């Protein structure tokens, strides 16, 4: 599969918490950093996401917001 998104991070699923509509997926990157994503529950189920499974986080953003106090 080819994608235009250049930020592709190999990770392992640390946890999946299902809600009524969405699921929170916590990924652990190779260096130990955690990445959290909220996706639809149907997508999480379709991908078979579960703790210990390998996954790839694909990040494509046109805007990045930065704030300070």
CHARMM internal coordinates of N, CA and C (Angstrom, degrees):
IC EDIT
DIST 1 N 1 CA 1.4352
DIST 1 CA 1 C 1.5309
ANGL 1 N 1 CA 1 C 108.27
DIST 1 C 2 N 1.3092
ANGL 1 CA 1 C 2 N 117.25
DIHE 1 N 1 CA 1 C 2 N 131.51
DIST 2 N 2 CA 1.4595
ANGL 1 C 2 N 2 CA 122.47
DIHE 1 CA 1 C 2 N 2 CA 176.55
DIST 2 CA 2 C 1.5218
ANGL 2 N 2 CA 2 C 109.01
DIHE 1 C 2 N 2 CA 2 C -107.69
DIST 2 C 3 N 1.3370
ANGL 2 CA 2 C 3 N 115.47
DIHE 2 N 2 CA 2 C 3 N 137.71
DIST 3 N 3 CA 1.4613
ANGL 2 C 3 N 3 CA 121.33
DIHE 2 CA 2 C 3 N 3 CA 179.64
DIST 3 CA 3 C 1.5123
ANGL 3 N 3 CA 3 C 109.73
DIHE 2 C 3 N 3 CA 3 C -130.35
DIST 3 C 4 N 1.3200
ANGL 3 CA 3 C 4 N 116.50
DIHE 3 N 3 CA 3 C 4 N 152.53
DIST 4 N 4 CA 1.4574
ANGL 3 C 4 N 4 CA 120.02
DIHE 3 CA 3 C 4 N 4 CA 176.00
DIST 4 CA 4 C 1.5213
ANGL 4 N 4 CA 4 C 111.71
DIHE 3 C 4 N 4 CA 4 C -80.48
DIST 4 C 5 N 1.3166
ANGL 4 CA 4 C 5 N 117.65
DIHE 4 N 4 CA 4 C 5 N -18.41
DIST 5 N 5 CA 1.4669
ANGL 4 C 5 N 5 CA 121.60
DIHE 4 CA 4 C 5 N 5 CA 179.63
DIST 5 CA 5 C 1.5245
ANGL 5 N 5 CA 5 C 109.27
DIHE 4 C 5 N 5 CA 5 C -70.60
DIST 5 C 6 N 1.3155
ANGL 5 CA 5 C 6 N 116.28
DIHE 5 N 5 CA 5 C 6 N 126.09
DIST 6 N 6 CA 1.4565
ANGL 5 C 6 N 6 CA 120.56
DIHE 5 CA 5 C 6 N 6 CA -177.81
DIST 6 CA 6 C 1.5170
ANGL 6 N 6 CA 6 C 112.97
DIHE 5 C 6 N 6 CA 6 C -88.75
DIST 6 C 7 N 1.3142
ANGL 6 CA 6 C 7 N 117.24
DIHE 6 N 6 CA 6 C 7 N -21.52
DIST 7 N 7 CA 1.4612
ANGL 6 C 7 N 7 CA 120.78
DIHE 6 CA 6 C 7 N 7 CA -177.70
DIST 7 CA 7 C 1.5222
ANGL 7 N 7 CA 7 C 109.99
DIHE 6 C 7 N 7 CA 7 C -90.16
DIST 7 C 8 N 1.3302
ANGL 7 CA 7 C 8 N 115.84
DIHE 7 N 7 CA 7 C 8 N 92.56
DIST 8 N 8 CA 1.4535
ANGL 7 C 8 N 8 CA 122.25
DIHE 7 CA 7 C 8 N 8 CA 179.58
DIST 8 CA 8 C 1.5237
ANGL 8 N 8 CA 8 C 107.40
DIHE 7 C 8 N 8 CA 8 C -120.84
DIST 8 C 9 N 1.3239
ANGL 8 CA 8 C 9 N 115.94
DIHE 8 N 8 CA 8 C 9 N 115.51
DIST 9 N 9 CA 1.4543
ANGL 8 C 9 N 9 CA 121.81
DIHE 8 CA 8 C 9 N 9 CA -174.30
DIST 9 CA 9 C 1.5206
ANGL 9 N 9 CA 9 C 110.39
DIHE 8 C 9 N 9 CA 9 C -114.67
DIST 9 C 10 N 1.3324
ANGL 9 CA 9 C 10 N 116.74
DIHE 9 N 9 CA 9 C 10 N 118.01
DIST 10 N 10 CA 1.4584
ANGL 9 C 10 N 10 CA 120.75
DIHE 9 CA 9 C 10 N 10 CA 176.74
DIST 10 CA 10 C 1.5225
ANGL 10 N 10 CA 10 C 108.49
DIHE 9 C 10 N 10 CA 10 C -71.93
DIST 10 C 11 N 1.3238
ANGL 10 CA 10 C 11 N 115.24
DIHE 10 N 10 CA 10 C 11 N 137.02
DIST 11 N 11 CA 1.4609
ANGL 10 C 11 N 11 CA 120.12
DIHE 10 CA 10 C 11 N 11 CA -175.34
DIST 11 CA 11 C 1.5183
ANGL 11 N 11 CA 11 C 110.38
DIHE 10 C 11 N 11 CA 11 C -151.20
DIST 11 C 12 N 1.3186
ANGL 11 CA 11 C 12 N 114.68
DIHE 11 N 11 CA 11 C 12 N 173.76
DIST 12 N 12 CA 1.4540
ANGL 11 C 12 N 12 CA 122.18
DIHE 11 CA 11 C 12 N 12 CA 174.09
DIST 12 CA 12 C 1.5269
ANGL 12 N 12 CA 12 C 107.17
DIHE 11 C 12 N 12 CA 12 C -121.34
DIST 12 C 13 N 1.3136
ANGL 12 CA 12 C 13 N 116.26
DIHE 12 N 12 CA 12 C 13 N 137.17
DIST 13 N 13 CA 1.4573
ANGL 12 C 13 N 13 CA 120.56
DIHE 12 CA 12 C 13 N 13 CA 179.05
DIST 13 CA 13 C 1.5280
ANGL 13 N 13 CA 13 C 108.61
DIHE 12 C 13 N 13 CA 13 C -69.15
DIST 13 C 14 N 1.3173
ANGL 13 CA 13 C 14 N 116.12
DIHE 13 N 13 CA 13 C 14 N 122.49
DIST 14 N 14 CA 1.4690
ANGL 13 C 14 N 14 CA 121.33
DIHE 13 CA 13 C 14 N 14 CA 178.11
DIST 14 CA 14 C 1.5206
ANGL 14 N 14 CA 14 C 110.61
DIHE 13 C 14 N 14 CA 14 C -89.61
DIST 14 C 15 N 1.3485
ANGL 14 CA 14 C 15 N 115.78
DIHE 14 N 14 CA 14 C 15 N -42.42
DIST 15 N 15 CA 1.4653
ANGL 14 C 15 N 15 CA 119.24
DIHE 14 CA 14 C 15 N 15 CA 177.92
DIST 15 CA 15 C 1.5146
ANGL 15 N 15 CA 15 C 110.31
DIHE 14 C 15 N 15 CA 15 C -159.67
DIST 15 C 16 N 1.3253
ANGL 15 CA 15 C 16 N 114.47
DIHE 15 N 15 CA 15 C 16 N 156.56
DIST 16 N 16 CA 1.4679
ANGL 15 C 16 N 16 CA 122.24
DIHE 15 CA 15 C 16 N 16 CA 174.07
DIST 16 CA 16 C 1.5177
ANGL 16 N 16 CA 16 C 106.93
DIHE 15 C 16 N 16 CA 16 C -133.04
DIST 16 C 17 N 1.3266
ANGL 16 CA 16 C 17 N 116.51
DIHE 16 N 16 CA 16 C 17 N 124.01
DIST 17 N 17 CA 1.4629
ANGL 16 C 17 N 17 CA 121.75
DIHE 16 CA 16 C 17 N 17 CA 177.98
DIST 17 CA 17 C 1.5185
ANGL 17 N 17 CA 17 C 108.01
DIHE 16 C 17 N 17 CA 17 C -116.23
DIST 17 C 18 N 1.3219
ANGL 17 CA 17 C 18 N 115.55
DIHE 17 N 17 CA 17 C 18 N 112.01
DIST 18 N 18 CA 1.4611
ANGL 17 C 18 N 18 CA 120.63
DIHE 17 CA 17 C 18 N 18 CA -177.55
DIST 18 CA 18 C 1.5164
ANGL 18 N 18 CA 18 C 111.31
DIHE 17 C 18 N 18 CA 18 C -86.65
DIST 18 C 19 N 1.3194
ANGL 18 CA 18 C 19 N 115.34
DIHE 18 N 18 CA 18 C 19 N 135.37
DIST 19 N 19 CA 1.4551
ANGL 18 C 19 N 19 CA 122.42
DIHE 18 CA 18 C 19 N 19 CA 170.12
DIST 19 CA 19 C 1.5109
ANGL 19 N 19 CA 19 C 108.20
DIHE 18 C 19 N 19 CA 19 C -109.61
DIST 19 C 20 N 1.3145
ANGL 19 CA 19 C 20 N 117.09
DIHE 19 N 19 CA 19 C 20 N -171.08
DIST 20 N 20 CA 1.4621
ANGL 19 C 20 N 20 CA 121.24
DIHE 19 CA 19 C 20 N 20 CA -179.26
DIST 20 CA 20 C 1.5274
ANGL 20 N 20 CA 20 C 111.53
DIHE 19 C 20 N 20 CA 20 C -64.86
DIST 20 C 21 N 1.3426
ANGL 20 CA 20 C 21 N 116.54
DIHE 20 N 20 CA 20 C 21 N -38.58
DIST 21 N 21 CA 1.4601
ANGL 20 C 21 N 21 CA 121.20
DIHE 20 CA 20 C 21 N 21 CA -175.93
DIST 21 CA 21 C 1.5203
ANGL 21 N 21 CA 21 C 112.19
DIHE 20 C 21 N 21 CA 21 C -118.59
DIST 21 C 22 N 1.3344
ANGL 21 CA 21 C 22 N 116.87
DIHE 21 N 21 CA 21 C 22 N -41.31
DIST 22 N 22 CA 1.4617
ANGL 21 C 22 N 22 CA 122.16
DIHE 21 CA 21 C 22 N 22 CA -176.54
DIST 22 CA 22 C 1.5182
ANGL 22 N 22 CA 22 C 111.35
DIHE 21 C 22 N 22 CA 22 C -113.93
DIST 22 C 23 N 1.3380
ANGL 22 CA 22 C 23 N 114.41
DIHE 22 N 22 CA 22 C 23 N 162.84
DIST 23 N 23 CA 1.4560
ANGL 22 C 23 N 23 CA 121.89
DIHE 22 CA 22 C 23 N 23 CA 175.17
DIST 23 CA 23 C 1.5184
ANGL 23 N 23 CA 23 C 108.39
DIHE 22 C 23 N 23 CA 23 C -127.33
DIST 23 C 24 N 1.3420
ANGL 23 CA 23 C 24 N 115.71
DIHE 23 N 23 CA 23 C 24 N 138.28
DIST 24 N 24 CA 1.4568
ANGL 23 C 24 N 24 CA 121.06
DIHE 23 CA 23 C 24 N 24 CA 174.17
DIST 24 CA 24 C 1.5275
ANGL 24 N 24 CA 24 C 107.42
DIHE 23 C 24 N 24 CA 24 C -95.77
DIST 24 C 25 N 1.3278
ANGL 24 CA 24 C 25 N 115.42
DIHE 24 N 24 CA 24 C 25 N 123.68
DIST 25 N 25 CA 1.4562
ANGL 24 C 25 N 25 CA 121.50
DIHE 24 CA 24 C 25 N 25 CA -178.27
DIST 25 CA 25 C 1.5236
ANGL 25 N 25 CA 25 C 108.43
DIHE 24 C 25 N 25 CA 25 C -114.26
DIST 25 C 26 N 1.3192
ANGL 25 CA 25 C 26 N 116.70
DIHE 25 N 25 CA 25 C 26 N 123.92
DIST 26 N 26 CA 1.4606
ANGL 25 C 26 N 26 CA 121.84
DIHE 25 CA 25 C 26 N 26 CA 177.72
DIST 26 CA 26 C 1.5281
ANGL 26 N 26 CA 26 C 107.19
DIHE 25 C 26 N 26 CA 26 C -105.74
DIST 26 C 27 N 1.3303
ANGL 26 CA 26 C 27 N 115.12
DIHE 26 N 26 CA 26 C 27 N 121.70
DIST 27 N 27 CA 1.4573
ANGL 26 C 27 N 27 CA 121.65
DIHE 26 CA 26 C 27 N 27 CA 178.82
DIST 27 CA 27 C 1.5175
ANGL 27 N 27 CA 27 C 109.22
DIHE 26 C 27 N 27 CA 27 C -108.57
DIST 27 C 28 N 1.3297
ANGL 27 CA 27 C 28 N 116.56
DIHE 27 N 27 CA 27 C 28 N 143.18
DIST 28 N 28 CA 1.4564
ANGL 27 C 28 N 28 CA 121.42
DIHE 27 CA 27 C 28 N 28 CA 175.67
DIST 28 CA 28 C 1.5193
ANGL 28 N 28 CA 28 C 108.21
DIHE 27 C 28 N 28 CA 28 C -109.85
DIST 28 C 29 N 1.3374
ANGL 28 CA 28 C 29 N 115.73
DIHE 28 N 28 CA 28 C 29 N 121.43
DIST 29 N 29 CA 1.4644
ANGL 28 C 29 N 29 CA 121.19
DIHE 28 CA 28 C 29 N 29 CA 178.95
DIST 29 CA 29 C 1.5195
ANGL 29 N 29 CA 29 C 109.52
DIHE 28 C 29 N 29 CA 29 C -80.30
DIST 29 C 30 N 1.3217
ANGL 29 CA 29 C 30 N 117.17
DIHE 29 N 29 CA 29 C 30 N 166.28
DIST 30 N 30 CA 1.4602
ANGL 29 C 30 N 30 CA 121.62
DIHE 29 CA 29 C 30 N 30 CA -174.88
DIST 30 CA 30 C 1.5270
ANGL 30 N 30 CA 30 C 113.17
DIHE 29 C 30 N 30 CA 30 C -58.43
DIST 30 C 31 N 1.3167
ANGL 30 CA 30 C 31 N 119.09
DIHE 30 N 30 CA 30 C 31 N -30.96
DIST 31 N 31 CA 1.4534
ANGL 30 C 31 N 31 CA 122.42
DIHE 30 CA 30 C 31 N 31 CA 179.09
DIST 31 CA 31 C 1.5165
ANGL 31 N 31 CA 31 C 113.75
DIHE 30 C 31 N 31 CA 31 C -83.03
DIST 31 C 32 N 1.3344
ANGL 31 CA 31 C 32 N 117.76
DIHE 31 N 31 CA 31 C 32 N -2.18
DIST 32 N 32 CA 1.4532
ANGL 31 C 32 N 32 CA 121.96
DIHE 31 CA 31 C 32 N 32 CA 179.20
DIST 32 CA 32 C 1.5173
ANGL 32 N 32 CA 32 C 114.30
DIHE 31 C 32 N 32 CA 32 C 100.34
DIST 32 C 33 N 1.3252
ANGL 32 CA 32 C 33 N 117.86
DIHE 32 N 32 CA 32 C 33 N -10.47
DIST 33 N 33 CA 1.4651
ANGL 32 C 33 N 33 CA 120.74
DIHE 32 CA 32 C 33 N 33 CA 178.55
DIST 33 CA 33 C 1.5279
ANGL 33 N 33 CA 33 C 109.50
DIHE 32 C 33 N 33 CA 33 C -67.30
DIST 33 C 34 N 1.3281
ANGL 33 CA 33 C 34 N 115.32
DIHE 33 N 33 CA 33 C 34 N 147.35
DIST 34 N 34 CA 1.4602
ANGL 33 C 34 N 34 CA 121.20
DIHE 33 CA 33 C 34 N 34 CA 179.23
DIST 34 CA 34 C 1.5200
ANGL 34 N 34 CA 34 C 110.26
DIHE 33 C 34 N 34 CA 34 C -104.06
DIST 34 C 35 N 1.3099
ANGL 34 CA 34 C 35 N 115.71
DIHE 34 N 34 CA 34 C 35 N 142.43
DIST 35 N 35 CA 1.4600
ANGL 34 C 35 N 35 CA 123.20
DIHE 34 CA 34 C 35 N 35 CA 177.79
DIST 35 CA 35 C 1.5181
ANGL 35 N 35 CA 35 C 106.26
DIHE 34 C 35 N 35 CA 35 C -127.68
DIST 35 C 36 N 1.3346
ANGL 35 CA 35 C 36 N 116.78
DIHE 35 N 35 CA 35 C 36 N 128.47
DIST 36 N 36 CA 1.4611
ANGL 35 C 36 N 36 CA 121.15
DIHE 35 CA 35 C 36 N 36 CA -177.47
DIST 36 CA 36 C 1.5212
ANGL 36 N 36 CA 36 C 109.42
DIHE 35 C 36 N 36 CA 36 C -113.46
DIST 36 C 37 N 1.3205
ANGL 36 CA 36 C 37 N 115.40
DIHE 36 N 36 CA 36 C 37 N 134.51
DIST 37 N 37 CA 1.4568
ANGL 36 C 37 N 37 CA 120.99
DIHE 36 CA 36 C 37 N 37 CA 178.00
DIST 37 CA 37 C 1.5223
ANGL 37 N 37 CA 37 C 109.18
DIHE 36 C 37 N 37 CA 37 C -133.18
DIST 37 C 38 N 1.3148
ANGL 37 CA 37 C 38 N 116.23
DIHE 37 N 37 CA 37 C 38 N 143.97
DIST 38 N 38 CA 1.4607
ANGL 37 C 38 N 38 CA 121.26
DIHE 37 CA 37 C 38 N 38 CA 173.92
DIST 38 CA 38 C 1.5243
ANGL 38 N 38 CA 38 C 106.87
DIHE 37 C 38 N 38 CA 38 C -111.19
DIST 38 C 39 N 1.3263
ANGL 38 CA 38 C 39 N 115.52
DIHE 38 N 38 CA 38 C 39 N 119.70
DIST 39 N 39 CA 1.4644
ANGL 38 C 39 N 39 CA 121.88
DIHE 38 CA 38 C 39 N 39 CA 179.66
DIST 39 CA 39 C 1.5207
ANGL 39 N 39 CA 39 C 107.98
DIHE 38 C 39 N 39 CA 39 C -127.97
DIST 39 C 40 N 1.3116
ANGL 39 CA 39 C 40 N 117.14
DIHE 39 N 39 CA 39 C 40 N 169.08
DIST 40 N 40 CA 1.4571
ANGL 39 C 40 N 40 CA 118.99
DIHE 39 CA 39 C 40 N 40 CA 178.85
DIST 40 CA 40 C 1.5251
ANGL 40 N 40 CA 40 C 109.84
DIHE 39 C 40 N 40 CA 40 C -65.53
DIST 40 C 41 N 1.3073
ANGL 40 CA 40 C 41 N 114.88
DIHE 40 N 40 CA 40 C 41 N 148.78
DIST 41 N 41 CA 1.4699
ANGL 40 C 41 N 41 CA 119.63
DIHE 40 CA 40 C 41 N 41 CA 178.61
DIST 41 CA 41 C 1.5220
ANGL 41 N 41 CA 41 C 110.27
DIHE 40 C 41 N 41 CA 41 C -60.47
DIST 41 C 42 N 1.3284
ANGL 41 CA 41 C 42 N 116.68
DIHE 41 N 41 CA 41 C 42 N -40.32
DIST 42 N 42 CA 1.4681
ANGL 41 C 42 N 42 CA 119.27
DIHE 41 CA 41 C 42 N 42 CA -179.12
DIST 42 CA 42 C 1.5294
ANGL 42 N 42 CA 42 C 111.08
DIHE 41 C 42 N 42 CA 42 C -63.22
DIST 42 C 43 N 1.3392
ANGL 42 CA 42 C 43 N 117.75
DIHE 42 N 42 CA 42 C 43 N -35.03
DIST 43 N 43 CA 1.4658
ANGL 42 C 43 N 43 CA 120.17
DIHE 42 CA 42 C 43 N 43 CA 177.23
DIST 43 CA 43 C 1.5234
ANGL 43 N 43 CA 43 C 110.90
DIHE 42 C 43 N 43 CA 43 C -68.17
DIST 43 C 44 N 1.3297
ANGL 43 CA 43 C 44 N 116.97
DIHE 43 N 43 CA 43 C 44 N -42.80
DIST 44 N 44 CA 1.4627
ANGL 43 C 44 N 44 CA 120.81
DIHE 43 CA 43 C 44 N 44 CA 179.16
DIST 44 CA 44 C 1.5246
ANGL 44 N 44 CA 44 C 110.55
DIHE 43 C 44 N 44 CA 44 C -61.63
DIST 44 C 45 N 1.3159
ANGL 44 CA 44 C 45 N 116.17
DIHE 44 N 44 CA 44 C 45 N -42.06
DIST 45 N 45 CA 1.4663
ANGL 44 C 45 N 45 CA 120.25
DIHE 44 CA 44 C 45 N 45 CA 179.09
DIST 45 CA 45 C 1.5199
ANGL 45 N 45 CA 45 C 111.31
DIHE 44 C 45 N 45 CA 45 C -68.85
DIST 45 C 46 N 1.3250
ANGL 45 CA 45 C 46 N 117.11
DIHE 45 N 45 CA 45 C 46 N -40.60
DIST 46 N 46 CA 1.4624
ANGL 45 C 46 N 46 CA 121.67
DIHE 45 CA 45 C 46 N 46 CA 179.59
DIST 46 CA 46 C 1.5260
ANGL 46 N 46 CA 46 C 111.45
DIHE 45 C 46 N 46 CA 46 C -62.92
DIST 46 C 47 N 1.3463
ANGL 46 CA 46 C 47 N 116.44
DIHE 46 N 46 CA 46 C 47 N -37.24
DIST 47 N 47 CA 1.4656
ANGL 46 C 47 N 47 CA 121.28
DIHE 46 CA 46 C 47 N 47 CA 178.61
DIST 47 CA 47 C 1.5270
ANGL 47 N 47 CA 47 C 112.34
DIHE 46 C 47 N 47 CA 47 C -79.34
DIST 47 C 48 N 1.3116
ANGL 47 CA 47 C 48 N 116.60
DIHE 47 N 47 CA 47 C 48 N -10.11
DIST 48 N 48 CA 1.4622
ANGL 47 C 48 N 48 CA 120.39
DIHE 47 CA 47 C 48 N 48 CA -178.91
DIST 48 CA 48 C 1.5226
ANGL 48 N 48 CA 48 C 112.70
DIHE 47 C 48 N 48 CA 48 C 66.34
DIST 48 C 49 N 1.3404
ANGL 48 CA 48 C 49 N 116.58
DIHE 48 N 48 CA 48 C 49 N 33.56
DIST 49 N 49 CA 1.4580
ANGL 48 C 49 N 49 CA 120.23
DIHE 48 CA 48 C 49 N 49 CA -177.13
DIST 49 CA 49 C 1.5229
ANGL 49 N 49 CA 49 C 110.93
DIHE 48 C 49 N 49 CA 49 C -67.87
DIST 49 C 50 N 1.3332
ANGL 49 CA 49 C 50 N 114.81
DIHE 49 N 49 CA 49 C 50 N 131.12
DIST 50 N 50 CA 1.4621
ANGL 49 C 50 N 50 CA 121.41
DIHE 49 CA 49 C 50 N 50 CA 178.64
DIST 50 CA 50 C 1.5184
ANGL 50 N 50 CA 50 C 107.58
DIHE 49 C 50 N 50 CA 50 C -156.43
DIST 50 C 51 N 1.3209
ANGL 50 CA 50 C 51 N 116.03
DIHE 50 N 50 CA 50 C 51 N 156.07
DIST 51 N 51 CA 1.4601
ANGL 50 C 51 N 51 CA 120.99
DIHE 50 CA 50 C 51 N 51 CA 179.98
DIST 51 CA 51 C 1.5258
ANGL 51 N 51 CA 51 C 110.46
DIHE 50 C 51 N 51 CA 51 C -53.92
DIST 51 C 52 N 1.3382
ANGL 51 CA 51 C 52 N 115.74
DIHE 51 N 51 CA 51 C 52 N 134.38
DIST 52 N 52 CA 1.4537
ANGL 51 C 52 N 52 CA 122.01
DIHE 51 CA 51 C 52 N 52 CA 178.94
DIST 52 CA 52 C 1.5161
ANGL 52 N 52 CA 52 C 114.68
DIHE 51 C 52 N 52 CA 52 C 93.32
DIST 52 C 53 N 1.3276
ANGL 52 CA 52 C 53 N 117.40
DIHE 52 N 52 CA 52 C 53 N -14.68
DIST 53 N 53 CA 1.4624
ANGL 52 C 53 N 53 CA 120.55
DIHE 52 CA 52 C 53 N 53 CA -178.90
DIST 53 CA 53 C 1.5313
ANGL 53 N 53 CA 53 C 110.44
DIHE 52 C 53 N 53 CA 53 C -79.32
DIST 53 C 54 N 1.3210
ANGL 53 CA 53 C 54 N 117.21
DIHE 53 N 53 CA 53 C 54 N 142.73
DIST 54 N 54 CA 1.4626
ANGL 53 C 54 N 54 CA 121.56
DIHE 53 CA 53 C 54 N 54 CA 175.44
DIST 54 CA 54 C 1.5173
ANGL 54 N 54 CA 54 C 109.79
DIHE 53 C 54 N 54 CA 54 C -75.26
DIST 54 C 55 N 1.3276
ANGL 54 CA 54 C 55 N 115.44
DIHE 54 N 54 CA 54 C 55 N 146.11
DIST 55 N 55 CA 1.4610
ANGL 54 C 55 N 55 CA 121.41
DIHE 54 CA 54 C 55 N 55 CA 179.58
DIST 55 CA 55 C 1.5269
ANGL 55 N 55 CA 55 C 108.41
DIHE 54 C 55 N 55 CA 55 C -151.42
DIST 55 C 56 N 1.3109
ANGL 55 CA 55 C 56 N 115.54
DIHE 55 N 55 CA 55 C 56 N 167.75
DIST 56 N 56 CA 1.4587
ANGL 55 C 56 N 56 CA 121.67
DIHE 55 CA 55 C 56 N 56 CA 176.06
DIST 56 CA 56 C 1.5234
ANGL 56 N 56 CA 56 C 107.73
DIHE 55 C 56 N 56 CA 56 C -125.26
DIST 56 C 57 N 1.3307
ANGL 56 CA 56 C 57 N 116.06
DIHE 56 N 56 CA 56 C 57 N 123.50
DIST 57 N 57 CA 1.4575
ANGL 56 C 57 N 57 CA 120.95
DIHE 56 CA 56 C 57 N 57 CA 174.64
DIST 57 CA 57 C 1.5234
ANGL 57 N 57 CA 57 C 107.21
DIHE 56 C 57 N 57 CA 57 C -85.98
DIST 57 C 58 N 1.3089
ANGL 57 CA 57 C 58 N 116.81
DIHE 57 N 57 CA 57 C 58 N 124.00
DIST 58 N 58 CA 1.4638
ANGL 57 C 58 N 58 CA 122.14
DIHE 57 CA 57 C 58 N 58 CA 179.97
DIST 58 CA 58 C 1.5195
ANGL 58 N 58 CA 58 C 107.16
DIHE 57 C 58 N 58 CA 58 C -113.32
DIST 58 C 59 N 1.3261
ANGL 58 CA 58 C 59 N 115.42
DIHE 58 N 58 CA 58 C 59 N 119.36
DIST 59 N 59 CA 1.4590
ANGL 58 C 59 N 59 CA 120.75
DIHE 58 CA 58 C 59 N 59 CA -174.70
DIST 59 CA 59 C 1.5164
ANGL 59 N 59 CA 59 C 109.36
DIHE 58 C 59 N 59 CA 59 C -115.67
DIST 59 C 60 N 1.3095
ANGL 59 CA 59 C 60 N 116.00
DIHE 59 N 59 CA 59 C 60 N 120.11
DIST 60 N 60 CA 1.4611
ANGL 59 C 60 N 60 CA 121.86
DIHE 59 CA 59 C 60 N 60 CA 177.27
DIST 60 CA 60 C 1.5085
ANGL 60 N 60 CA 60 C 107.35
DIHE 59 C 60 N 60 CA 60 C -132.74
DIST 60 C 61 N 1.2968
ANGL 60 CA 60 C 61 N 116.80
DIHE 60 N 60 CA 60 C 61 N 111.52
DIST 61 N 61 CA 1.4592
ANGL 60 C 61 N 61 CA 120.30
DIHE 60 CA 60 C 61 N 61 CA -177.70
DIST 61 CA 61 C 1.5058
ANGL 61 N 61 CA 61 C 110.33
DIHE 60 C 61 N 61 CA 61 C -135.09
DIST 61 C 62 N 1.2966
ANGL 61 CA 61 C 62 N 116.03
DIHE 61 N 61 CA 61 C 62 N 132.07
DIST 62 N 62 CA 1.4615
ANGL 61 C 62 N 62 CA 120.85
DIHE 61 CA 61 C 62 N 62 CA 176.00
DIST 62 CA 62 C 1.5202
ANGL 62 N 62 CA 62 C 111.21
DIHE 61 C 62 N 62 CA 62 C -84.92
DIST 62 C 63 N 1.3305
ANGL 62 CA 62 C 63 N 116.27
DIHE 62 N 62 CA 62 C 63 N -24.07
DIST 63 N 63 CA 1.4547
ANGL 62 C 63 N 63 CA 121.71
DIHE 62 CA 62 C 63 N 63 CA -178.03
DIST 63 CA 63 C 1.5143
ANGL 63 N 63 CA 63 C 110.57
DIHE 62 C 63 N 63 CA 63 C -132.32
DIST 63 C 64 N 1.3069
ANGL 63 CA 63 C 64 N 115.24
DIHE 63 N 63 CA 63 C 64 N 141.47
DIST 64 N 64 CA 1.4525
ANGL 63 C 64 N 64 CA 121.45
DIHE 63 CA 63 C 64 N 64 CA 172.91
DIST 64 CA 64 C 1.5211
ANGL 64 N 64 CA 64 C 106.84
DIHE 63 C 64 N 64 CA 64 C -125.69
DIST 64 C 65 N 1.3267
ANGL 64 CA 64 C 65 N 116.70
DIHE 64 N 64 CA 64 C 65 N 123.39
DIST 65 N 65 CA 1.4506
ANGL 64 C 65 N 65 CA 120.82
DIHE 64 CA 64 C 65 N 65 CA -179.98
DIST 65 CA 65 C 1.5118
ANGL 65 N 65 CA 65 C 109.95
DIHE 64 C 65 N 65 CA 65 C -95.47
DIST 65 C 66 N 1.3143
ANGL 65 CA 65 C 66 N 116.45
DIHE 65 N 65 CA 65 C 66 N 139.44
DIST 66 N 66 CA 1.4564
ANGL 65 C 66 N 66 CA 122.67
DIHE 65 CA 65 C 66 N 66 CA 177.80
DIST 66 CA 66 C 1.5194
ANGL 66 N 66 CA 66 C 106.93
DIHE 65 C 66 N 66 CA 66 C -131.65
DIST 66 C 67 N 1.3345
ANGL 66 CA 66 C 67 N 116.42
DIHE 66 N 66 CA 66 C 67 N 135.48
DIST 67 N 67 CA 1.4715
ANGL 66 C 67 N 67 CA 120.31
DIHE 66 CA 66 C 67 N 67 CA 179.93
DIST 67 CA 67 C 1.5206
ANGL 67 N 67 CA 67 C 109.29
DIHE 66 C 67 N 67 CA 67 C -135.42
DIST 67 C 68 N 1.3125
ANGL 67 CA 67 C 68 N 115.15
DIHE 67 N 67 CA 67 C 68 N 154.24
DIST 68 N 68 CA 1.4663
ANGL 67 C 68 N 68 CA 121.82
DIHE 67 CA 67 C 68 N 68 CA 172.81
DIST 68 CA 68 C 1.5168
ANGL 68 N 68 CA 68 C 108.48
DIHE 67 C 68 N 68 CA 68 C -134.63
DIST 68 C 69 N 1.3180
ANGL 68 CA 68 C 69 N 116.22
DIHE 68 N 68 CA 68 C 69 N 162.08
DIST 69 N 69 CA 1.4751
ANGL 68 C 69 N 69 CA 120.54
DIHE 68 CA 68 C 69 N 69 CA 175.89
DIST 69 CA 69 C 1.4893
ANGL 69 N 69 CA 69 C 109.72
DIHE 68 C 69 N 69 CA 69 C -86.71
END
COOR INIT
IC SEED 1 N 1 CA 1 C
IC BUILD
